[in-house]
Amino acid sequence: HYVLADYNRYPVSKHRSCWIHVVGYLRASRKKITKQEAQKLRSLKLTAPCFLDNIPCRARSKRRVTRKKSTSKLKNKLDSGSFECYLETLWSRLPADKRDLFTRLDCQWFAWYRKASYREKVLSWVKRKEIFSTKYVLVPIVCWGHWSLLIFCHFGESLKSKTRTPCMLLLDSLQMSDPLRLEADIRRFMFDIYKAEGRPENKQMIYQVPLLVPKVPQQRNGKECGNFVLYFINLFVKSAPENFNIDNYPYFMKNDWFNAEAVERFCERLHALACNFH
């Protein structure tokens, strides 16, 4: 951001120095200017020599200044903004050939869909995603302050397919909270997506699509749910079969899929990457 000159108190056009130091002064004063004003400053002619190099400066102090280390937001419960930031970083690091099998929805869309005033808007956003063109659709969910991951599998296939079974997975790291309390909203969401796409399947067929809740590793406290969802996404994208067959369920999604230490290491690496990425 540029800094704005206080023209009444500090008229830039009368300043007798180079434009770099004008901007430096204004930045230090936390004043904002527009890009056009900054370009105007650059065009100013030097009306007097710049004396900055002649100003005596005190030697740098040898006293050590202790700075607090930046705290990873992954150590706290994630809000939707932080979650999307970390997910964007994670997504950029996943293999391209794996990413091509997936579509991912914004983490707020399901929560907004549950509000009648946003429902049509969300469905129009989902339609633009063309989710039936990919094998899997990742739907991060945050409801009642808790994160879980919904995955649509093979929604582009016929609901009668035997080898590529259309189904839904709900991965929840806090199963004691009863993940299936969202089932009615999930099935309504699924039905409305089919309806918005003009698909030929009838309501009875759509509501018979299996909703599976595998017994995945569980979080140890009330703050880790968002971290687990990010890790679910990371591992599922890397390991998902090309054709999800319900006969082989739950595949790798078991109680011993990973341990708590693996999640911690993953979060540390992801936070470091996010700091560099952004």
C-alpha positions as CSV (number, residue, x, y, z in Angstrom):
1,H,0.0,0.0,0.0
2,Y,1.1,3.5,-0.7
3,V,1.1,6.3,1.9
4,L,-1.1,9.4,1.7
5,A,0.5,12.8,2.0
6,D,-1.0,15.3,4.3
7,Y,-0.8,18.2,1.8
8,N,-1.8,20.9,4.2
9,R,0.8,20.1,6.8
10,Y,3.4,18.5,4.5
11,P,3.1,19.7,0.9
12,V,5.0,17.1,-1.2
13,S,5.7,19.6,-4.1
14,K,7.7,21.8,-1.7
15,H,9.8,19.1,-0.2
16,R,13.5,19.6,-0.9
17,S,14.7,16.1,-1.3
18,C,14.3,13.1,-3.6
19,W,11.0,11.3,-4.1
20,I,12.2,8.1,-2.4
21,H,12.6,9.9,0.9
22,V,9.3,11.7,0.5
23,V,7.6,8.3,0.2
24,G,9.8,7.0,3.1
25,Y,8.6,9.8,5.3
26,L,5.0,9.3,4.4
27,R,5.2,5.5,5.0
28,A,6.7,6.1,8.4
29,S,3.8,8.5,9.1
30,R,1.4,5.7,8.0
31,K,-0.2,7.9,5.4
32,K,-1.8,6.4,2.3
33,I,-1.6,7.6,-1.3
34,T,-2.9,6.2,-4.6
35,K,-0.8,4.7,-7.3
36,Q,-1.3,7.8,-9.4
37,E,0.0,10.0,-6.6
38,A,3.0,7.8,-6.1
39,Q,3.8,8.0,-9.9
40,K,3.5,11.8,-9.6
41,L,6.1,11.8,-6.8
42,R,8.5,9.8,-9.0
43,S,8.3,12.6,-11.6
44,L,9.3,15.3,-9.2
45,K,12.5,17.1,-10.1
46,L,15.2,17.3,-7.4
47,T,15.1,20.8,-6.1
48,A,18.0,20.3,-3.7
49,P,20.6,17.7,-3.0
50,C,19.6,14.7,-0.9
51,F,21.3,14.9,2.4
52,L,20.4,11.5,3.8
53,D,23.8,10.1,3.4
54,N,25.3,13.1,5.3
55,I,23.1,12.6,8.4
56,P,25.1,11.1,11.2
57,C,23.7,7.8,12.3
58,R,24.3,6.0,15.5
59,A,26.0,2.6,15.3
60,R,23.7,-0.4,15.5
61,S,23.1,-1.6,19.0
62,K,24.6,-5.0,19.9
63,R,21.8,-5.6,22.3
64,R,19.7,-8.6,21.2
65,V,16.0,-8.0,20.6
66,T,13.9,-11.0,21.5
67,R,11.0,-11.5,19.0
68,K,8.1,-13.7,19.5
69,K,7.9,-16.5,17.1
70,S,4.9,-16.6,14.8
71,T,2.3,-18.9,16.1
72,S,0.8,-21.4,13.6
73,K,-3.0,-21.0,13.3
74,L,-3.0,-24.7,12.8
75,K,-2.5,-25.0,16.6
76,N,-5.9,-23.3,17.1
77,K,-9.3,-24.1,15.7
78,L,-9.3,-23.0,12.1
79,D,-11.7,-20.4,10.8
80,S,-12.9,-20.5,7.2
81,G,-10.4,-18.0,6.0
82,S,-7.4,-19.7,7.5
83,F,-8.7,-23.1,6.3
84,E,-8.9,-21.9,2.7
85,C,-5.5,-20.4,2.9
86,Y,-3.9,-23.6,4.1
87,L,-6.0,-25.7,1.6
88,E,-4.8,-23.5,-1.3
89,T,-1.2,-24.1,-0.2
90,L,-1.8,-27.8,0.2
91,W,-3.5,-28.1,-3.2
92,S,-0.6,-26.4,-5.0
93,R,1.7,-29.1,-3.7
94,L,-0.3,-32.2,-4.6
95,P,0.5,-34.1,-7.8
96,A,-1.2,-32.6,-10.8
97,D,-2.3,-36.0,-12.1
98,K,-4.1,-36.6,-8.8
99,R,-5.7,-33.2,-8.6
100,D,-7.2,-33.7,-12.1
101,L,-9.5,-36.4,-10.6
102,F,-11.0,-33.9,-8.1
103,T,-13.1,-30.9,-7.8
104,R,-13.2,-29.0,-4.5
105,L,-15.9,-26.7,-3.2
106,D,-15.4,-23.7,-1.0
107,C,-15.7,-24.6,2.7
108,Q,-18.5,-22.1,3.3
109,W,-20.8,-23.3,0.5
110,F,-22.5,-26.1,2.4
111,A,-23.1,-23.9,5.4
112,W,-24.6,-21.2,3.1
113,Y,-26.7,-23.8,1.3
114,R,-28.4,-24.6,4.6
115,K,-29.7,-21.1,4.7
116,A,-32.7,-20.7,2.4
117,S,-31.7,-17.2,1.3
118,Y,-28.4,-18.4,-0.1
119,R,-29.5,-21.8,-1.5
120,E,-30.1,-20.9,-5.2
121,K,-26.9,-18.9,-5.3
122,V,-24.8,-21.8,-3.9
123,L,-26.3,-24.2,-6.4
124,S,-25.5,-21.8,-9.3
125,W,-21.8,-21.7,-8.0
126,V,-21.7,-25.5,-7.8
127,K,-23.1,-25.8,-11.3
128,R,-20.3,-23.7,-12.7
129,K,-17.8,-26.1,-11.1
130,E,-19.1,-29.0,-13.4
131,I,-18.7,-31.5,-10.6
132,F,-20.1,-34.4,-12.7
133,S,-17.0,-34.2,-14.9
134,T,-14.6,-35.4,-12.2
135,K,-14.4,-38.6,-10.3
136,Y,-14.4,-37.0,-6.8
137,V,-15.8,-33.8,-5.3
138,L,-14.3,-32.6,-2.0
139,V,-16.8,-30.7,0.2
140,P,-15.2,-29.3,3.4
141,I,-18.0,-28.7,5.9
142,V,-18.0,-26.5,8.9
143,C,-21.2,-26.6,11.0
144,W,-21.7,-25.8,14.7
145,G,-18.0,-24.9,14.9
146,H,-16.9,-28.4,13.8
147,W,-15.1,-29.5,10.6
148,S,-15.7,-32.6,8.6
149,L,-15.2,-33.7,5.0
150,L,-17.8,-34.9,2.6
151,I,-16.7,-36.6,-0.6
152,F,-18.9,-37.2,-3.6
153,C,-17.6,-40.3,-5.5
154,H,-18.4,-40.9,-9.2
155,F,-21.4,-38.6,-9.4
156,G,-21.0,-38.5,-13.2
157,E,-21.7,-42.2,-13.5
158,S,-25.0,-43.9,-13.7
159,L,-26.6,-44.6,-10.3
160,K,-26.9,-48.2,-11.4
161,S,-23.2,-48.7,-12.1
162,K,-21.6,-51.7,-10.4
163,T,-17.9,-50.9,-11.0
164,R,-17.9,-47.2,-10.4
165,T,-20.3,-46.9,-7.5
166,P,-21.8,-43.4,-6.9
167,C,-21.6,-42.9,-3.2
168,M,-20.8,-40.3,-0.5
169,L,-18.1,-40.5,2.2
170,L,-18.3,-38.5,5.4
171,L,-15.0,-38.3,7.2
172,D,-15.3,-37.0,10.7
173,S,-12.6,-36.9,13.3
174,L,-15.1,-36.6,16.1
175,Q,-17.6,-39.4,15.5
176,M,-19.0,-39.1,19.1
177,S,-20.7,-35.9,17.8
178,D,-22.9,-38.0,15.5
179,P,-21.8,-37.2,11.9
180,L,-25.1,-38.5,10.5
181,R,-27.0,-35.5,12.1
182,L,-26.1,-33.8,8.8
183,E,-27.5,-36.6,6.6
184,A,-30.8,-34.9,5.8
185,D,-29.0,-31.7,4.7
186,I,-26.4,-33.7,2.7
187,R,-29.1,-35.6,0.9
188,R,-31.1,-32.5,0.1
189,F,-27.9,-30.8,-1.1
190,M,-27.2,-33.8,-3.4
191,F,-30.7,-33.9,-4.7
192,D,-30.7,-30.2,-5.5
193,I,-27.4,-30.5,-7.3
194,Y,-28.8,-33.3,-9.5
195,K,-32.0,-31.2,-10.1
196,A,-30.0,-28.1,-11.0
197,E,-27.9,-30.0,-13.5
198,G,-31.1,-31.4,-15.1
199,R,-30.1,-35.0,-14.6
200,P,-32.6,-37.7,-15.5
201,E,-32.4,-39.6,-12.1
202,N,-35.5,-39.5,-10.0
203,K,-35.6,-38.5,-6.3
204,Q,-36.0,-42.1,-5.1
205,M,-32.8,-43.2,-6.9
206,I,-30.9,-40.2,-5.7
207,Y,-31.9,-40.7,-2.1
208,Q,-30.7,-44.3,-2.2
209,V,-27.1,-43.3,-2.9
210,P,-25.0,-44.7,0.0
211,L,-23.7,-42.3,2.6
212,L,-20.7,-44.0,4.2
213,V,-19.0,-43.0,7.5
214,P,-15.7,-44.8,7.8
215,K,-14.1,-45.2,11.3
216,V,-11.1,-42.9,10.8
217,P,-8.6,-41.7,13.4
218,Q,-10.1,-39.4,16.0
219,Q,-8.9,-36.0,17.2
220,R,-7.6,-35.6,20.8
221,N,-9.0,-32.2,21.6
222,G,-11.6,-29.7,20.5
223,K,-9.3,-27.7,18.2
224,E,-7.9,-30.3,15.8
225,C,-11.0,-31.0,13.5
226,G,-9.9,-28.5,10.8
227,N,-6.3,-30.0,10.8
228,F,-7.8,-33.5,10.4
229,V,-9.9,-32.4,7.4
230,L,-6.8,-30.9,5.7
231,Y,-5.0,-34.2,6.4
232,F,-7.9,-36.3,5.2
233,I,-7.8,-34.3,1.9
234,N,-4.0,-34.7,1.6
235,L,-4.1,-38.5,2.1
236,F,-7.3,-39.2,0.1
237,V,-6.2,-37.3,-3.0
238,K,-2.9,-39.2,-2.9
239,S,-4.5,-42.6,-2.3
240,A,-7.9,-42.5,-3.9
241,P,-8.6,-45.4,-6.3
242,E,-9.3,-44.5,-9.9
243,N,-12.6,-46.3,-9.6
244,F,-14.2,-46.3,-6.2
245,N,-16.0,-49.6,-5.8
246,I,-18.1,-49.9,-2.7
247,D,-17.2,-53.6,-2.4
248,N,-13.7,-52.6,-1.4
249,Y,-14.9,-50.1,1.2
250,P,-13.4,-48.7,3.5
251,Y,-10.1,-49.1,1.5
252,F,-7.4,-47.3,3.5
253,M,-9.9,-45.3,5.6
254,K,-9.6,-47.2,8.9
255,N,-8.9,-46.5,12.6
256,D,-5.2,-47.0,12.0
257,W,-5.0,-44.9,8.8
258,F,-2.5,-42.5,10.5
259,N,-1.5,-41.4,14.0
260,A,-1.5,-38.1,15.8
261,E,2.2,-37.6,15.3
262,A,1.7,-37.7,11.5
263,V,-0.9,-35.0,11.7
264,E,1.4,-32.8,13.8
265,R,4.3,-33.2,11.4
266,F,1.9,-32.5,8.5
267,C,0.6,-29.3,10.2
268,E,4.2,-28.0,10.9
269,R,5.2,-28.5,7.2
270,L,2.0,-27.0,5.9
271,H,2.3,-23.9,8.1
272,A,5.9,-23.4,6.9
273,L,4.8,-23.8,3.3
274,A,1.9,-21.4,3.7
275,C,4.2,-18.7,5.2
276,N,6.4,-18.9,2.1
277,F,3.5,-19.4,-0.3
278,H,1.7,-16.2,0.8
